[in-house]
Amino acid sequence: MTSYTDFGRKYPVGIQTFSRLRNEGYVYIDKTDLMWRMAHVSPYIFLSRPRRFGKSLLTTTLCSFFEGRRDLFEGLKVMELEKEWTRYPVLHIDVSMAKGKNDVEGLQRALLLQLDPYTEKYGQKSAESTPGEVFSGLIRRAYELTGHQVVVLIDEYDAPLLEVLHEEEQLPGYRRVMQEFYQCLKANEAMIRFCFITGITKFSQLSIFSTLNNITNISLDPEFAAICGITGEEIDAQMRPDVERLAERYKCTPEVMREKLRSTYDGYHFSEESPDIYNPFSLMKAFNQRQLSNFWFESGTPSYLIQQMRHFRTDITKLDDLQVPLSAFDQPTENMMDALPLLYQSGYLTIKDYDFMSQIYSLGIPNKEVRVGFTEGLLPSVTGMRGSDVQTGFALRFWRALLADDTDLALRELQAYLESLPYVEGFKKKLEEVSTAEGFYEWSFYLIFSMLNVYVQTQVKCARGRADMVVYMPDTIYVMELKINGTAQDALDQINSKGYALRYATDGRRIVKVGMGFSIEKRAMTEYLILDEE
């Protein structure tokens, strides 16, 4: 495979340090104008973004800026805005380094280790023993020794808490440690020039930040929606050669490749007026490796998220079209009544639309990468089968049959697949969780189609009832009805009598009605009937 050096472009995959990125000539999408404006909005800023979205790079960019390293910013937008370039003392703490500890004492030791470089520089008093006491002392001494207010940068503030979010015994102790650690930010307010905190989740100020009630949350601010990630305009203006090079590899036009990149990595919106945002990690890795893949999921398994979805019994079939007020997905994490806030904050759902009249947000899955990767993580817990096995086996055959307009072959492949599902431990409990046996199969179908990046809706309302499932293909709409311990003819009759397909009559796509009969005893689809409206 040709390396990036042969192309003369170096992509910052895994590089989160701004100074290294600039000194070693890596591709950099200039966000310094937004960084400068953010640094002048409020002395205390909180920004939530999903993992691998450039929070750490933004934090190290702020570090270089407040250290007065003007040479690193030559040719960037901030040069037209900043005139003073004052050198401030900077305390940069990466709390993600405190993950993976077994107890409260281990967490405290990890936080103290993060402060070690600064105690060597500014000293430590013998009376200071806890992480919060040492942190507070460092702020005071840095201010006194330099004569300048201190800049505090805290990256991934919630990393240790996310690991124990579902563990009731450990979470209170971890919360107390982090609360004590952050208390000094308010107590030393007069000595702090700027404090920037990043994370994935939004923990309430009362339990984590205690008295820190003057923090400005810009996570949903339209002005800063593009401060992390890469916009479509930035790709067109600064990465056109990269798109063309990838198009050559896939033997397609740059326009076709641009659309492939959009459907795979685009689709994030972080406010009601946000531009389309691409996942920067995945996009850079695609250019670096010259291939399209689910890089975001390959870089980490969202185990804590799957656990929370199980805990709240999340209906996975509803994730593509959620109509909610702001309060539903911007709740403090520890006050969650369902998994929706965590799904949004973690990047598995994003804002798709906003109705200014009703002030209702539409949330959905951002793109193909998230849909397929998310499905692969969920499939084992629902069906007992690995997503990779489904994707390379059944799903591939099913997809080819659909592309060939052979609905009968596709359904025979589906029937064979359902019969091969293992008897998952706790199967009866799974049926209880989704209320009905139909619900279980709807879940399974939803995951199967999602593995193919096919848009599917369940329980689709119409004037006279609800269709169990509607599958949207580029040229065909499949209206499906499931009958548990019933016949395929009964299911097809219901589609016709209730008029489930009428709403799609003017769509222009071919309409295919599918009735399916299932047996609980056999745990399989026993028969099916197809009515093609072409």
Summary of the structure (lengths in Angstrom):
residues: 534
radius of gyration: 26.1
end to end distance: 45.8
largest distance: 83.0
contacts: 1696
relative contact order: 0.08
helix: 48%
strand: 17%
